[in-house]
Amino acid sequence: MASSSKGAAASLLCIKPPFTLRNLPPLEKASSFPAMRHDRYDYIIVGGGTAGCPLAATLSLKYKVLVLERGGSPYGNRNISYMENFHIGLSNTAPDSSSQAFVSTDGVINARARVLGGGTCINAGFYSRASSSFVQDVGWEEDLVNESYPWVEDKVAQWPKIAPWQAALRDGLVEAGVSPFNGYTYDHVSGTKVGGTIFDANGHRHTAADLLAAGDPNNMRVLLHASVHKIVFSSQQGRLRPRAIGVQFADEDGRLHQALLNNNKDSEIIVSSGAIGSPQLLLLSGIGPKNDLKNHNIPVVLHNKYVGKGMADNPMNSIFIPTKSPPRQSLIETVGITEAGVFIEASSGFGQSEESIHCHHGIMSAEVWHQSYYLLA
């Protein structure tokens, strides 16, 4: 009888509770961090974006985690939450915008995310898994990667109700020889497919910030408008290399704070600030090519000739197609992937809520997106 009861209890424990955003941790301003006495953490995550948020959620189930995000909250921001304002969000150049426009030294127009949830708050919402060859090339454990996908997909990804322009693209790609047609699939496979989307049926965006609700809010602290200036190191006698013990960051008022790890030897600083922000922080902290660091009067903590080098973006060609009447708005749902690795996608139409900004920013402007386009990368 006792054995039967234990079995019933075990079965109940295996029932999966519905995922809800009600379990989100409090999102606090960085200025709420105490200036003098404060907690220490098992993990400090710099950058609450596409990588930082799921890492914080999973680590918080066992450890004490601090997330430091330089941007604000995505919640309540219509430029983020609703597909109709996608182009407006990218065009907004206000100081508090979630999208930070920039032009690279090669003249490439781009944008960085500056908001909790990272790039998932400003991108076109297309969801796809990595190709198996990419996973193998970077040396990840393939079984672990494949086990991780459903965890994310269950919370933020879904199948789109394919829009007219996306259906036309699908048929055109297949007719042009980008085959086979692979139907609806999250997998990265050659041919034409309909992938996932992080926009629901109401055009509401689900972002990586939502994944924080899968963690333990009692073990996680999330600070917004926390701009990390550098990683703090401790040099102990007899230690071959300095050990990261914390970070220095500024709050929204410009005041400096220091967050520290606990004394556990397994505690870590996790830098997940994007392809630009992560190497930038390492360089500011003294990790990188020693000559570059010395030229900027940054004390060398660790010489690494690769940090900040080899940055490149995908080559891209866009074709804009004017239409006699405005097409229904759609973001990326259908893609073509050629054997040569070319990625073909398309967007159509334009949306804008009444309270959105109304201004023109040249090539970055939302007005350009009244037209439909094909993108080859």
Short mmCIF file of the C-alpha atoms (twelve columns), coordinates in Angstrom:
data_MODEL
# 
_entry.id   MODEL 
# 
loop_
_atom_site.group_PDB 
_atom_site.id 
_atom_site.type_symbol 
_atom_site.label_atom_id 
_atom_site.label_alt_id 
_atom_site.label_comp_id 
_atom_site.label_asym_id 
_atom_site.label_seq_id 
_atom_site.Cartn_x 
_atom_site.Cartn_y 
_atom_site.Cartn_z 
_atom_site.pdbx_PDB_model_num 
ATOM 1   C CA . MET A 1   0.000  0.000  0.000   1 
ATOM 2   C CA . ALA A 2   2.831  2.377  0.871   1 
ATOM 3   C CA . SER A 3   4.526  1.562  -2.433  1 
ATOM 4   C CA . SER A 4   1.329  2.381  -4.332  1 
ATOM 5   C CA . SER A 5   1.072  5.761  -2.582  1 
ATOM 6   C CA . LYS A 6   4.642  6.616  -3.493  1 
ATOM 7   C CA . GLY A 7   3.904  5.730  -7.116  1 
ATOM 8   C CA . ALA A 8   0.856  8.002  -7.168  1 
ATOM 9   C CA . ALA A 9   2.862  10.845 -5.640  1 
ATOM 10  C CA . ALA A 10  5.608  10.394 -8.214  1 
ATOM 11  C CA . SER A 11  3.033  10.533 -11.013 1 
ATOM 12  C CA . LEU A 12  1.637  13.784 -9.670  1 
ATOM 13  C CA . LEU A 13  5.121  15.293 -9.557  1 
ATOM 14  C CA . CYS A 14  5.577  14.520 -13.252 1 
ATOM 15  C CA . ILE A 15  2.504  16.506 -14.301 1 
ATOM 16  C CA . LYS A 16  3.733  19.529 -16.229 1 
ATOM 17  C CA . PRO A 17  2.249  22.791 -14.920 1 
ATOM 18  C CA . PRO A 18  1.033  25.229 -17.592 1 
ATOM 19  C CA . PHE A 19  3.603  27.853 -18.534 1 
ATOM 20  C CA . THR A 20  2.547  31.308 -17.387 1 
ATOM 21  C CA . LEU A 21  4.173  34.728 -17.204 1 
ATOM 22  C CA . ARG A 22  2.759  35.133 -13.707 1 
ATOM 23  C CA . ASN A 23  5.961  33.519 -12.460 1 
ATOM 24  C CA . LEU A 24  8.187  36.290 -13.833 1 
ATOM 25  C CA . PRO A 25  10.680 37.632 -11.269 1 
ATOM 26  C CA . PRO A 26  10.352 41.302 -10.301 1 
ATOM 27  C CA . LEU A 27  12.000 43.549 -12.884 1 
ATOM 28  C CA . GLU A 28  13.845 46.196 -10.854 1 
ATOM 29  C CA . LYS A 29  15.673 49.371 -11.753 1 
ATOM 30  C CA . ALA A 30  19.432 49.147 -11.315 1 
ATOM 31  C CA . SER A 31  19.282 51.985 -8.781  1 
ATOM 32  C CA . SER A 32  17.480 49.631 -6.391  1 
ATOM 33  C CA . PHE A 33  20.745 47.743 -5.896  1 
ATOM 34  C CA . PRO A 34  22.040 48.638 -2.417  1 
ATOM 35  C CA . ALA A 35  25.174 50.751 -2.367  1 
ATOM 36  C CA . MET A 36  26.736 49.172 0.705   1 
ATOM 37  C CA . ARG A 37  25.560 45.741 1.846   1 
ATOM 38  C CA . HIS A 38  24.220 43.351 -0.757  1 
ATOM 39  C CA . ASP A 39  23.958 39.662 -1.580  1 
ATOM 40  C CA . ARG A 40  26.528 37.606 -3.410  1 
ATOM 41  C CA . TYR A 41  25.602 35.363 -6.314  1 
ATOM 42  C CA . ASP A 42  26.490 31.984 -7.779  1 
ATOM 43  C CA . TYR A 43  26.146 33.421 -11.277 1 
ATOM 44  C CA . ILE A 44  26.132 36.970 -12.607 1 
ATOM 45  C CA . ILE A 45  24.764 37.181 -16.152 1 
ATOM 46  C CA . VAL A 46  25.719 40.285 -18.131 1 
ATOM 47  C CA . GLY A 47  23.086 40.803 -20.815 1 
ATOM 48  C CA . GLY A 48  19.486 39.675 -20.440 1 
ATOM 49  C CA . GLY A 49  18.939 38.771 -24.064 1 
ATOM 50  C CA . THR A 50  18.303 35.708 -26.205 1 
ATOM 51  C CA . ALA A 51  21.019 33.736 -24.405 1 
ATOM 52  C CA . GLY A 52  20.985 35.414 -20.985 1 
ATOM 53  C CA . CYS A 53  17.296 34.949 -20.178 1 
ATOM 54  C CA . PRO A 54  17.057 31.152 -20.694 1 
ATOM 55  C CA . LEU A 55  20.397 30.721 -18.924 1 
ATOM 56  C CA . ALA A 56  19.119 32.690 -15.943 1 
ATOM 57  C CA . ALA A 57  15.899 30.671 -15.826 1 
ATOM 58  C CA . THR A 58  17.556 27.265 -15.849 1 
ATOM 59  C CA . LEU A 59  20.397 28.203 -13.489 1 
ATOM 60  C CA . SER A 60  17.987 29.753 -10.982 1 
ATOM 61  C CA . LEU A 61  16.399 26.357 -10.395 1 
ATOM 62  C CA . LYS A 62  19.534 25.417 -8.428  1 
ATOM 63  C CA . TYR A 63  21.577 28.566 -7.940  1 
ATOM 64  C CA . LYS A 64  21.357 32.227 -6.993  1 
ATOM 65  C CA . VAL A 65  21.464 34.357 -10.149 1 
ATOM 66  C CA . LEU A 66  21.791 38.082 -10.894 1 
ATOM 67  C CA . VAL A 67  20.856 39.361 -14.387 1 
ATOM 68  C CA . LEU A 68  22.160 42.773 -15.474 1 
ATOM 69  C CA . GLU A 69  20.444 44.286 -18.535 1 
ATOM 70  C CA . ARG A 70  21.393 47.697 -19.949 1 
ATOM 71  C CA . GLY A 71  17.944 48.243 -21.484 1 
ATOM 72  C CA . GLY A 72  14.449 48.451 -20.100 1 
ATOM 73  C CA . SER A 73  11.467 46.119 -19.942 1 
ATOM 74  C CA . PRO A 74  9.728  44.852 -23.093 1 
ATOM 75  C CA . TYR A 75  6.402  44.622 -21.290 1 
ATOM 76  C CA . GLY A 76  4.004  47.462 -22.015 1 
ATOM 77  C CA . ASN A 77  6.066  48.650 -24.993 1 
ATOM 78  C CA . ARG A 78  3.781  48.459 -28.050 1 
ATOM 79  C CA . ASN A 79  6.715  48.815 -30.446 1 
ATOM 80  C CA . ILE A 80  7.933  45.476 -29.113 1 
ATOM 81  C CA . SER A 81  4.759  43.659 -28.202 1 
ATOM 82  C CA . TYR A 82  2.790  44.077 -31.431 1 
ATOM 83  C CA . MET A 83  3.786  43.049 -34.930 1 
ATOM 84  C CA . GLU A 84  2.064  46.113 -36.430 1 
ATOM 85  C CA . ASN A 85  4.805  48.307 -34.911 1 
ATOM 86  C CA . PHE A 86  7.780  46.144 -35.921 1 
ATOM 87  C CA . HIS A 87  9.201  48.664 -38.402 1 
ATOM 88  C CA . ILE A 88  8.476  51.596 -36.086 1 
ATOM 89  C CA . GLY A 89  10.515 49.944 -33.346 1 
ATOM 90  C CA . LEU A 90  13.526 49.631 -35.638 1 
ATOM 91  C CA . SER A 91  13.160 53.252 -36.776 1 
ATOM 92  C CA . ASN A 92  12.982 54.737 -33.292 1 
ATOM 93  C CA . THR A 93  16.259 56.524 -32.529 1 
ATOM 94  C CA . ALA A 94  15.187 57.980 -29.169 1 
ATOM 95  C CA . PRO A 95  17.695 57.506 -26.307 1 
ATOM 96  C CA . ASP A 96  15.383 55.012 -24.587 1 
ATOM 97  C CA . SER A 97  14.603 53.024 -27.735 1 
ATOM 98  C CA . SER A 98  14.851 49.252 -27.509 1 
ATOM 99  C CA . SER A 99  16.593 49.301 -30.889 1 
ATOM 100 C CA . GLN A 100 19.979 50.984 -31.174 1 
ATOM 101 C CA . ALA A 101 20.739 51.771 -34.825 1 
ATOM 102 C CA . PHE A 102 24.339 51.874 -36.030 1 
ATOM 103 C CA . VAL A 103 26.401 51.694 -39.208 1 
ATOM 104 C CA . SER A 104 29.450 49.438 -39.224 1 
ATOM 105 C CA . THR A 105 32.894 50.530 -40.398 1 
ATOM 106 C CA . ASP A 106 32.092 48.684 -43.645 1 
ATOM 107 C CA . GLY A 107 28.976 50.820 -44.111 1 
ATOM 108 C CA . VAL A 108 26.470 48.118 -43.164 1 
ATOM 109 C CA . ILE A 109 23.264 49.450 -41.594 1 
ATOM 110 C CA . ASN A 110 22.215 47.418 -38.575 1 
ATOM 111 C CA . ALA A 111 20.679 47.608 -35.114 1 
ATOM 112 C CA . ARG A 112 21.522 46.318 -31.650 1 
ATOM 113 C CA . ALA A 113 18.901 45.389 -29.097 1 
ATOM 114 C CA . ARG A 114 18.809 47.424 -25.890 1 
ATOM 115 C CA . VAL A 115 16.043 45.730 -23.910 1 
ATOM 116 C CA . LEU A 116 15.361 42.704 -21.735 1 
ATOM 117 C CA . GLY A 117 14.798 39.869 -24.183 1 
ATOM 118 C CA . GLY A 118 17.479 41.125 -26.569 1 
ATOM 119 C CA . GLY A 119 17.173 40.523 -30.289 1 
ATOM 120 C CA . THR A 120 13.930 38.593 -29.882 1 
ATOM 121 C CA . CYS A 121 12.297 41.964 -29.094 1 
ATOM 122 C CA . ILE A 122 13.288 43.697 -32.326 1 
ATOM 123 C CA . ASN A 123 13.704 40.932 -34.913 1 
ATOM 124 C CA . ALA A 124 11.175 39.654 -37.462 1 
ATOM 125 C CA . GLY A 125 10.121 36.819 -35.166 1 
ATOM 126 C CA . PHE A 126 11.200 33.857 -37.303 1 
ATOM 127 C CA . TYR A 127 12.055 30.723 -35.318 1 
ATOM 128 C CA . SER A 128 14.258 27.925 -36.620 1 
ATOM 129 C CA . ARG A 129 16.638 25.404 -35.174 1 
ATOM 130 C CA . ALA A 130 20.349 25.489 -35.958 1 
ATOM 131 C CA . SER A 131 21.628 23.224 -38.692 1 
ATOM 132 C CA . SER A 132 23.171 19.984 -37.460 1 
ATOM 133 C CA . SER A 133 26.404 20.844 -39.297 1 
ATOM 134 C CA . PHE A 134 26.673 24.136 -37.379 1 
ATOM 135 C CA . VAL A 135 26.187 22.343 -34.049 1 
ATOM 136 C CA . GLN A 136 28.927 19.880 -34.968 1 
ATOM 137 C CA . ASP A 137 31.299 22.592 -36.233 1 
ATOM 138 C CA . VAL A 138 31.138 24.617 -32.997 1 
ATOM 139 C CA . GLY A 139 31.589 21.468 -30.917 1 
ATOM 140 C CA . TRP A 140 28.321 21.469 -28.991 1 
ATOM 141 C CA . GLU A 141 26.900 18.264 -27.551 1 
ATOM 142 C CA . GLU A 142 24.264 17.441 -30.182 1 
ATOM 143 C CA . ASP A 143 21.980 15.363 -27.953 1 
ATOM 144 C CA . LEU A 144 21.884 18.116 -25.326 1 
ATOM 145 C CA . VAL A 145 21.122 20.745 -27.989 1 
ATOM 146 C CA . ASN A 146 18.242 18.681 -29.387 1 
ATOM 147 C CA . GLU A 147 16.823 18.168 -25.897 1 
ATOM 148 C CA . SER A 148 16.891 21.930 -25.312 1 
ATOM 149 C CA . TYR A 149 14.842 22.963 -28.346 1 
ATOM 150 C CA . PRO A 150 11.422 21.751 -27.119 1 
ATOM 151 C CA . TRP A 151 11.915 23.654 -23.843 1 
ATOM 152 C CA . VAL A 152 12.084 26.926 -25.779 1 
ATOM 153 C CA . GLU A 153 9.490  26.023 -28.421 1 
ATOM 154 C CA . ASP A 154 6.911  25.084 -25.831 1 
ATOM 155 C CA . LYS A 155 7.065  28.588 -24.388 1 
ATOM 156 C CA . VAL A 156 7.618  31.080 -27.205 1 
ATOM 157 C CA . ALA A 157 7.372  29.446 -30.658 1 
ATOM 158 C CA . GLN A 158 4.343  28.400 -32.692 1 
ATOM 159 C CA . TRP A 159 3.247  27.789 -36.282 1 
ATOM 160 C CA . PRO A 160 2.116  30.831 -38.266 1 
ATOM 161 C CA . LYS A 161 -1.190 31.108 -40.090 1 
ATOM 162 C CA . ILE A 162 0.583  31.757 -43.349 1 
ATOM 163 C CA . ALA A 163 -0.052 35.186 -44.883 1 
ATOM 164 C CA . PRO A 164 -0.791 35.736 -48.621 1 
ATOM 165 C CA . TRP A 165 2.640  37.155 -49.420 1 
ATOM 166 C CA . GLN A 166 4.314  34.267 -47.607 1 
ATOM 167 C CA . ALA A 167 2.218  31.737 -49.551 1 
ATOM 168 C CA . ALA A 168 3.182  33.438 -52.823 1 
ATOM 169 C CA . LEU A 169 6.842  33.293 -51.838 1 
ATOM 170 C CA . ARG A 170 6.508  29.607 -50.952 1 
ATOM 171 C CA . ASP A 171 5.034  28.747 -54.347 1 
ATOM 172 C CA . GLY A 172 7.515  30.956 -56.199 1 
ATOM 173 C CA . LEU A 173 10.557 29.461 -54.491 1 
ATOM 174 C CA . VAL A 174 9.471  25.909 -55.277 1 
ATOM 175 C CA . GLU A 175 8.703  26.863 -58.877 1 
ATOM 176 C CA . ALA A 176 12.162 28.478 -59.147 1 
ATOM 177 C CA . GLY A 177 13.815 25.253 -58.022 1 
ATOM 178 C CA . VAL A 178 14.441 25.888 -54.330 1 
ATOM 179 C CA . SER A 179 13.240 22.421 -53.481 1 
ATOM 180 C CA . PRO A 180 12.012 20.211 -52.025 1 
ATOM 181 C CA . PHE A 181 9.118  21.813 -50.185 1 
ATOM 182 C CA . ASN A 182 9.611  20.629 -46.605 1 
ATOM 183 C CA . GLY A 183 6.287  21.856 -45.213 1 
ATOM 184 C CA . TYR A 184 6.144  23.213 -41.684 1 
ATOM 185 C CA . THR A 185 9.349  22.435 -39.842 1 
ATOM 186 C CA . TYR A 186 11.622 23.959 -37.239 1 
ATOM 187 C CA . ASP A 187 14.629 22.115 -38.699 1 
ATOM 188 C CA . HIS A 188 17.203 23.901 -40.846 1 
ATOM 189 C CA . VAL A 189 17.022 21.918 -44.099 1 
ATOM 190 C CA . SER A 190 17.744 22.750 -47.733 1 
ATOM 191 C CA . GLY A 191 14.718 23.636 -49.811 1 
ATOM 192 C CA . THR A 192 11.635 25.717 -49.056 1 
ATOM 193 C CA . LYS A 193 9.857  25.574 -45.728 1 
ATOM 194 C CA . VAL A 194 7.472  27.369 -43.399 1 
ATOM 195 C CA . GLY A 195 9.222  27.919 -40.070 1 
ATOM 196 C CA . GLY A 196 8.073  28.910 -36.622 1 
ATOM 197 C CA . THR A 197 7.162  32.352 -35.375 1 
ATOM 198 C CA . ILE A 198 7.261  34.057 -31.987 1 
ATOM 199 C CA . PHE A 199 4.149  36.101 -32.895 1 
ATOM 200 C CA . ASP A 200 0.858  34.567 -31.798 1 
ATOM 201 C CA . ALA A 201 -2.429 34.646 -33.719 1 
ATOM 202 C CA . ASN A 202 -3.159 38.137 -32.346 1 
ATOM 203 C CA . GLY A 203 0.172  39.523 -33.565 1 
ATOM 204 C CA . HIS A 204 1.569  39.614 -30.016 1 
ATOM 205 C CA . ARG A 205 5.303  38.979 -29.725 1 
ATOM 206 C CA . HIS A 206 6.722  36.433 -27.291 1 
ATOM 207 C CA . THR A 207 10.356 37.067 -26.397 1 
ATOM 208 C CA . ALA A 208 13.259 35.491 -24.548 1 
ATOM 209 C CA . ALA A 209 12.242 37.602 -21.542 1 
ATOM 210 C CA . ASP A 210 9.182  35.346 -21.220 1 
ATOM 211 C CA . LEU A 211 11.530 32.434 -20.508 1 
ATOM 212 C CA . LEU A 212 12.464 33.998 -17.162 1 
ATOM 213 C CA . ALA A 213 9.072  32.788 -15.942 1 
ATOM 214 C CA . ALA A 214 10.365 29.217 -16.188 1 
ATOM 215 C CA . GLY A 215 12.920 29.897 -13.454 1 
ATOM 216 C CA . ASP A 216 12.709 30.220 -9.693  1 
ATOM 217 C CA . PRO A 217 11.868 33.876 -8.907  1 
ATOM 218 C CA . ASN A 218 13.196 33.422 -5.388  1 
ATOM 219 C CA . ASN A 219 16.670 32.664 -6.755  1 
ATOM 220 C CA . MET A 220 16.774 35.306 -9.473  1 
ATOM 221 C CA . ARG A 221 17.230 39.059 -9.426  1 
ATOM 222 C CA . VAL A 222 16.815 41.054 -12.657 1 
ATOM 223 C CA . LEU A 223 18.119 44.641 -12.841 1 
ATOM 224 C CA . LEU A 224 17.173 46.909 -15.752 1 
ATOM 225 C CA . HIS A 225 19.154 49.932 -17.010 1 
ATOM 226 C CA . ALA A 226 22.298 48.328 -15.570 1 
ATOM 227 C CA . SER A 227 25.228 49.188 -17.856 1 
ATOM 228 C CA . VAL A 228 28.174 46.983 -16.982 1 
ATOM 229 C CA . HIS A 229 31.488 48.840 -17.320 1 
ATOM 230 C CA . LYS A 230 33.901 46.052 -16.544 1 
ATOM 231 C CA . ILE A 231 34.498 42.696 -14.930 1 
ATOM 232 C CA . VAL A 232 36.261 42.894 -11.559 1 
ATOM 233 C CA . PHE A 233 39.212 40.533 -10.998 1 
ATOM 234 C CA . SER A 234 41.071 39.406 -7.904  1 
ATOM 235 C CA . SER A 235 44.775 38.615 -8.100  1 
ATOM 236 C CA . GLN A 236 45.769 36.286 -5.289  1 
ATOM 237 C CA . GLN A 237 49.357 35.358 -4.576  1 
ATOM 238 C CA . GLY A 238 50.222 32.001 -6.060  1 
ATOM 239 C CA . ARG A 239 47.332 32.055 -8.537  1 
ATOM 240 C CA . LEU A 240 48.460 31.819 -12.173 1 
ATOM 241 C CA . ARG A 241 45.605 33.937 -13.515 1 
ATOM 242 C CA . PRO A 242 43.352 36.566 -11.971 1 
ATOM 243 C CA . ARG A 243 39.899 35.288 -11.024 1 
ATOM 244 C CA . ALA A 244 36.690 37.107 -11.928 1 
ATOM 245 C CA . ILE A 245 34.906 37.974 -8.687  1 
ATOM 246 C CA . GLY A 246 32.249 40.455 -9.805  1 
ATOM 247 C CA . VAL A 247 31.270 43.296 -12.098 1 
ATOM 248 C CA . GLN A 248 31.058 47.072 -11.926 1 
ATOM 249 C CA . PHE A 249 27.929 48.654 -13.399 1 
ATOM 250 C CA . ALA A 250 26.176 52.009 -13.576 1 
ATOM 251 C CA . ASP A 251 22.484 52.459 -12.849 1 
ATOM 252 C CA . GLU A 252 20.010 54.669 -14.726 1 
ATOM 253 C CA . ASP A 253 21.205 57.702 -12.746 1 
ATOM 254 C CA . GLY A 254 24.870 57.089 -13.534 1 
ATOM 255 C CA . ARG A 255 25.791 55.880 -10.052 1 
ATOM 256 C CA . LEU A 256 28.317 53.038 -9.886  1 
ATOM 257 C CA . HIS A 257 27.668 49.708 -8.151  1 
ATOM 258 C CA . GLN A 258 29.608 46.515 -7.702  1 
ATOM 259 C CA . ALA A 259 28.000 43.075 -7.735  1 
ATOM 260 C CA . LEU A 260 30.056 40.175 -6.418  1 
ATOM 261 C CA . LEU A 261 30.135 36.410 -6.732  1 
ATOM 262 C CA . ASN A 262 30.100 34.244 -3.667  1 
ATOM 263 C CA . ASN A 263 33.216 32.351 -2.646  1 
ATOM 264 C CA . ASN A 264 32.207 29.124 -4.377  1 
ATOM 265 C CA . LYS A 265 34.993 28.139 -6.778  1 
ATOM 266 C CA . ASP A 266 32.395 27.174 -9.402  1 
ATOM 267 C CA . SER A 267 30.712 30.587 -9.417  1 
ATOM 268 C CA . GLU A 268 30.953 32.428 -12.731 1 
ATOM 269 C CA . ILE A 269 30.412 35.661 -14.616 1 
ATOM 270 C CA . ILE A 270 28.515 34.822 -17.824 1 
ATOM 271 C CA . VAL A 271 28.921 37.407 -20.589 1 
ATOM 272 C CA . SER A 272 25.952 37.222 -22.970 1 
ATOM 273 C CA . SER A 273 25.881 40.744 -24.366 1 
ATOM 274 C CA . GLY A 274 25.727 39.888 -28.041 1 
ATOM 275 C CA . ALA A 275 28.283 39.688 -30.828 1 
ATOM 276 C CA . ILE A 276 29.346 43.296 -30.241 1 
ATOM 277 C CA . GLY A 277 28.703 43.849 -26.546 1 
ATOM 278 C CA . SER A 278 30.461 40.711 -25.300 1 
ATOM 279 C CA . PRO A 279 33.900 41.342 -26.842 1 
ATOM 280 C CA . GLN A 280 33.559 45.030 -25.981 1 
ATOM 281 C CA . LEU A 281 33.110 44.198 -22.291 1 
ATOM 282 C CA . LEU A 282 36.020 41.747 -22.343 1 
ATOM 283 C CA . LEU A 283 38.265 44.420 -23.865 1 
ATOM 284 C CA . LEU A 284 37.170 47.049 -21.342 1 
ATOM 285 C CA . SER A 285 37.939 44.512 -18.609 1 
ATOM 286 C CA . GLY A 286 41.478 43.893 -19.842 1 
ATOM 287 C CA . ILE A 287 40.972 40.694 -21.825 1 
ATOM 288 C CA . GLY A 288 42.129 40.896 -25.429 1 
ATOM 289 C CA . PRO A 289 45.138 41.733 -27.630 1 
ATOM 290 C CA . LYS A 290 47.666 43.354 -25.303 1 
ATOM 291 C CA . ASN A 291 48.773 45.991 -27.808 1 
ATOM 292 C CA . ASP A 292 45.193 47.141 -28.393 1 
ATOM 293 C CA . LEU A 293 44.580 47.317 -24.649 1 
ATOM 294 C CA . LYS A 294 47.770 49.288 -24.005 1 
ATOM 295 C CA . ASN A 295 46.870 51.740 -26.780 1 
ATOM 296 C CA . HIS A 296 43.697 52.551 -24.837 1 
ATOM 297 C CA . ASN A 297 45.436 52.579 -21.447 1 
ATOM 298 C CA . ILE A 298 43.548 49.483 -20.270 1 
ATOM 299 C CA . PRO A 299 45.558 47.269 -17.876 1 
ATOM 300 C CA . VAL A 300 46.114 43.822 -19.387 1 
ATOM 301 C CA . VAL A 301 44.482 41.074 -17.350 1 
ATOM 302 C CA . LEU A 302 44.789 38.351 -19.981 1 
ATOM 303 C CA . HIS A 303 46.323 38.552 -23.446 1 
ATOM 304 C CA . ASN A 304 44.039 36.975 -26.042 1 
ATOM 305 C CA . LYS A 305 44.702 37.978 -29.638 1 
ATOM 306 C CA . TYR A 306 41.261 36.864 -30.869 1 
ATOM 307 C CA . VAL A 307 38.974 39.062 -28.759 1 
ATOM 308 C CA . GLY A 308 37.324 41.745 -30.877 1 
ATOM 309 C CA . LYS A 309 38.730 40.334 -34.120 1 
ATOM 310 C CA . GLY A 310 37.158 38.569 -37.075 1 
ATOM 311 C CA . MET A 311 33.776 40.293 -36.888 1 
ATOM 312 C CA . ALA A 312 31.762 39.953 -40.093 1 
ATOM 313 C CA . ASP A 313 28.106 40.151 -41.057 1 
ATOM 314 C CA . ASN A 314 26.280 38.039 -43.602 1 
ATOM 315 C CA . PRO A 315 26.342 39.489 -47.137 1 
ATOM 316 C CA . MET A 316 22.841 40.670 -47.998 1 
ATOM 317 C CA . ASN A 317 20.950 41.771 -51.097 1 
ATOM 318 C CA . SER A 318 17.445 43.231 -50.860 1 
ATOM 319 C CA . ILE A 319 14.874 43.631 -53.620 1 
ATOM 320 C CA . PHE A 320 11.972 46.020 -52.926 1 
ATOM 321 C CA . ILE A 321 8.741  45.459 -54.846 1 
ATOM 322 C CA . PRO A 322 6.217  48.348 -54.992 1 
ATOM 323 C CA . THR A 323 2.560  47.312 -55.026 1 
ATOM 324 C CA . LYS A 324 -0.538 49.135 -56.301 1 
ATOM 325 C CA . SER A 325 -2.339 48.592 -52.998 1 
ATOM 326 C CA . PRO A 326 -0.805 47.966 -49.573 1 
ATOM 327 C CA . PRO A 327 -0.345 44.223 -49.028 1 
ATOM 328 C CA . ARG A 328 -1.326 42.606 -45.768 1 
ATOM 329 C CA . GLN A 329 1.514  42.926 -43.305 1 
ATOM 330 C CA . SER A 330 3.584  39.820 -42.740 1 
ATOM 331 C CA . LEU A 331 7.029  39.226 -41.333 1 
ATOM 332 C CA . ILE A 332 9.206  36.190 -41.949 1 
ATOM 333 C CA . GLU A 333 7.266  32.904 -42.163 1 
ATOM 334 C CA . THR A 334 8.492  31.220 -45.374 1 
ATOM 335 C CA . VAL A 335 12.171 30.757 -46.207 1 
ATOM 336 C CA . GLY A 336 14.196 29.194 -48.967 1 
ATOM 337 C CA . ILE A 337 17.554 27.602 -48.161 1 
ATOM 338 C CA . THR A 338 19.722 26.669 -51.139 1 
ATOM 339 C CA . GLU A 339 22.414 24.000 -51.242 1 
ATOM 340 C CA . ALA A 340 24.949 26.839 -51.454 1 
ATOM 341 C CA . GLY A 341 23.700 28.182 -48.142 1 
ATOM 342 C CA . VAL A 342 21.833 31.223 -49.465 1 
ATOM 343 C CA . PHE A 343 18.907 32.145 -47.195 1 
ATOM 344 C CA . ILE A 344 15.886 33.701 -48.973 1 
ATOM 345 C CA . GLU A 345 13.103 35.371 -47.007 1 
ATOM 346 C CA . ALA A 346 10.446 38.033 -47.542 1 
ATOM 347 C CA . SER A 347 8.347  40.553 -45.658 1 
ATOM 348 C CA . SER A 348 5.302  42.525 -46.766 1 
ATOM 349 C CA . GLY A 349 3.242  45.515 -45.801 1 
ATOM 350 C CA . PHE A 350 3.454  47.942 -42.943 1 
ATOM 351 C CA . GLY A 351 1.584  48.609 -39.721 1 
ATOM 352 C CA . GLN A 352 1.509  51.441 -37.235 1 
ATOM 353 C CA . SER A 353 -0.600 52.081 -34.166 1 
ATOM 354 C CA . GLU A 354 -1.934 55.581 -33.514 1 
ATOM 355 C CA . GLU A 355 0.460  56.415 -30.681 1 
ATOM 356 C CA . SER A 356 3.584  55.391 -32.606 1 
ATOM 357 C CA . ILE A 357 6.274  57.808 -33.708 1 
ATOM 358 C CA . HIS A 358 5.703  59.559 -37.053 1 
ATOM 359 C CA . CYS A 359 9.021  60.539 -38.576 1 
ATOM 360 C CA . HIS A 360 11.322 59.542 -41.424 1 
ATOM 361 C CA . HIS A 361 14.816 58.180 -40.865 1 
ATOM 362 C CA . GLY A 362 16.013 57.518 -44.399 1 
ATOM 363 C CA . ILE A 363 16.924 53.914 -45.150 1 
ATOM 364 C CA . MET A 364 16.163 52.959 -41.531 1 
ATOM 365 C CA . SER A 365 12.675 54.426 -41.825 1 
ATOM 366 C CA . ALA A 366 9.471  52.496 -41.424 1 
ATOM 367 C CA . GLU A 367 8.101  54.227 -44.508 1 
ATOM 368 C CA . VAL A 368 10.412 52.173 -46.711 1 
ATOM 369 C CA . TRP A 369 8.624  49.063 -45.512 1 
ATOM 370 C CA . HIS A 370 5.347  50.050 -47.147 1 
ATOM 371 C CA . GLN A 371 6.788  48.044 -49.979 1 
ATOM 372 C CA . SER A 372 7.309  44.293 -49.979 1 
ATOM 373 C CA . TYR A 373 10.775 42.870 -50.240 1 
ATOM 374 C CA . TYR A 374 12.869 39.774 -50.821 1 
ATOM 375 C CA . LEU A 375 16.040 39.316 -48.830 1 
ATOM 376 C CA . LEU A 376 18.895 37.111 -49.967 1 
ATOM 377 C CA . ALA A 377 21.647 36.461 -47.433 1 
# 
